[in-house]
Amino acid sequence: MRVEPQEAQTEEVAVTRSRGQSAEAEFDAFYRDTARRVVHLVYGFTGDLTVAQDSTQEAYARAWQQWDRVRNADDPLAWVRTVARRIAISGWRKKSTQDRAHERHGAHATTGPPNEDRVAVVAALRTLPDPVREAVTLHYIGDLSIDQIAHETNTPAGTIKARLHRGRALLALALRHEEDHHG
């Protein structure tokens, strides 16, 4: 049975704007009532069911993250449909670019397994607290300046300096410990 667009929209607005339901219950009902149609729409657009399902799932995940704003939109389903289509298009563009680069430049040379030093450094990085690890990797692997890291992470430059100092000390300790046990 096909629901006419006007009926569907009225039905969805009633579901998404019902009072007395928790936001979670409201979103669950919205998802249950609309997700299949979004998958079909994106599938028709892309011709790839996997892309349609992935794009739709990501769109609903984003809708949930912003549910207070999305549920008050004129048409929450239109918001989800638009996001799902844009995700599918973005994925298609990325894949097309990768395919063209592969045709132009050939396959990347495969690298062998990581050496012991790399394994030790990655293991040591994993021991750092998240903010310290973020600062260390952005600075030493990403080659960003302290000011760039401060801007990207919305953190004062002094805090970044302190995290880098702490990170170097903790890495030295972790790597020394690793060397003592394996060296």
C-alpha positions in Angstrom: 0.0 0.0 0.0 1.4 3.4 -1.0 0.9 6.3 1.3 0.3 9.6 -0.5 3.0 12.2 0.1 0.7 14.6 1.9 -0.6 11.9 4.2 2.9 10.7 4.9 4.1 14.2 5.8 1.1 14.8 8.1 1.7 11.4 9.7 5.4 12.1 10.3 4.7 15.5 11.7 2.2 14.0 14.1 4.8 11.4 15.2 7.7 13.8 15.5 5.8 16.5 17.3 3.7 14.4 19.7 3.8 15.7 23.2 4.5 13.6 26.2 7.0 11.3 24.5 10.7 11.3 25.4 13.0 12.5 22.7 14.3 9.0 22.4 10.9 7.4 21.9 10.0 10.2 19.5 13.1 9.6 17.4 12.6 5.8 17.5 9.1 6.3 16.1 10.3 8.7 13.5 13.1 6.3 12.4 10.8 3.3 12.4 8.2 5.1 10.3 10.5 6.8 7.7 13.9 4.9 7.4 12.7 2.4 4.8 11.5 5.2 2.5 14.8 7.0 2.8 16.7 3.9 1.9 14.5 3.4 -1.2 15.0 7.0 -2.2 18.8 6.9 -1.9 18.8 3.4 -3.6 16.9 4.9 -6.5 19.3 7.8 -6.6 22.5 5.7 -6.5 21.5 2.3 -7.7 23.6 0.7 -4.9 21.7 -0.8 -2.0 24.8 -0.9 0.3 25.5 2.8 -0.3 21.8 3.6 0.3 21.7 1.7 3.6 25.0 3.2 4.8 24.1 6.8 3.8 20.6 6.5 5.4 22.1 5.1 8.6 24.6 7.9 8.8 21.9 10.5 8.1 19.8 9.2 11.0 22.8 9.1 13.3 23.4 12.8 12.5 19.7 13.5 13.0 19.8 11.9 16.4 22.8 14.0 17.4 20.9 17.1 16.5 17.4 15.8 17.3 16.3 18.9 19.3 16.9 21.0 16.2 15.8 18.5 13.5 12.5 17.6 15.2 11.5 21.3 15.2 12.3 21.7 11.5 9.4 22.2 9.1 10.0 18.7 7.7 12.4 16.5 9.7 12.1 13.8 7.0 13.2 16.3 4.3 16.2 17.1 6.5 17.2 13.4 6.7 16.6 12.8 3.0 18.8 15.7 2.1 21.6 14.6 4.4 21.4 11.0 3.2 21.6 12.1 -0.5 24.5 14.4 0.3 26.4 11.6 2.1 25.8 9.3 -0.9 27.1 12.0 -3.3 30.1 12.7 -1.2 31.0 9.0 -1.1 30.5 8.8 -4.8 32.8 11.8 -5.4 35.4 10.4 -3.1 35.3 7.0 -4.8 35.5 8.6 -8.3 38.5 10.7 -7.2 40.3 7.7 -5.8 39.6 5.7 -9.0 41.0 8.5 -11.2 44.1 8.8 -9.0 44.6 5.0 -9.1 44.3 5.1 -12.9 46.7 8.0 -13.2 49.3 6.9 -10.6 48.8 3.2 -10.3 48.5 1.3 -7.1 50.5 2.4 -4.1 53.5 0.4 -3.3 52.7 -1.9 -0.5 54.6 -1.6 2.7 55.8 -4.5 4.7 54.9 -5.1 8.3 55.8 -2.4 10.8 59.2 -2.6 12.3 59.8 -3.1 16.1 60.4 0.7 16.6 57.1 1.7 15.0 55.2 -0.9 17.1 56.9 0.3 20.3 56.1 4.0 19.5 52.5 3.2 18.7 52.1 1.2 21.9 53.7 4.0 23.9 51.3 6.6 22.3 48.4 4.4 23.3 49.4 4.8 27.0 49.1 8.6 26.8 45.9 10.3 28.0 43.7 11.4 25.0 44.4 15.1 25.1 48.2 14.6 25.4 48.2 12.0 22.6 46.2 14.4 20.4 48.7 17.2 21.0 51.8 14.9 20.4 50.4 13.3 17.3 49.3 16.6 15.8 52.7 18.2 16.5 55.1 15.4 15.7 53.1 13.4 13.1 50.9 16.0 11.7 53.7 18.6 11.8 51.4 21.4 13.1 52.7 24.3 15.1 51.6 24.9 18.7 49.4 27.8 17.5 47.8 25.6 14.8 47.1 22.9 17.4 45.7 25.4 19.8 43.4 26.8 17.1 42.2 23.4 15.8 41.5 22.0 19.3 40.2 25.3 20.8 42.8 25.0 23.6 45.2 27.7 24.9 48.7 27.5 23.5 50.1 27.2 27.0 48.0 24.1 27.6 49.3 22.6 24.3 52.9 23.3 25.4 52.3 21.6 28.7 50.7 18.6 27.0 53.6 18.3 24.6 56.1 18.5 27.6 54.1 15.9 29.5 53.7 13.7 26.4 57.5 13.7 25.7 58.2 12.7 29.3 55.6 9.9 29.3 56.8 8.6 25.9 60.4 8.6 27.0 59.4 6.7 30.1 57.2 4.2 28.2 59.8 3.6 25.5 62.6 3.2 28.1 60.4 0.7 29.9 59.8 -1.1 26.6 63.5 -1.2 25.8 64.4 -2.5 29.3 61.9 -5.4 28.9 62.7 -6.2 25.3 66.1 -4.8 24.6 
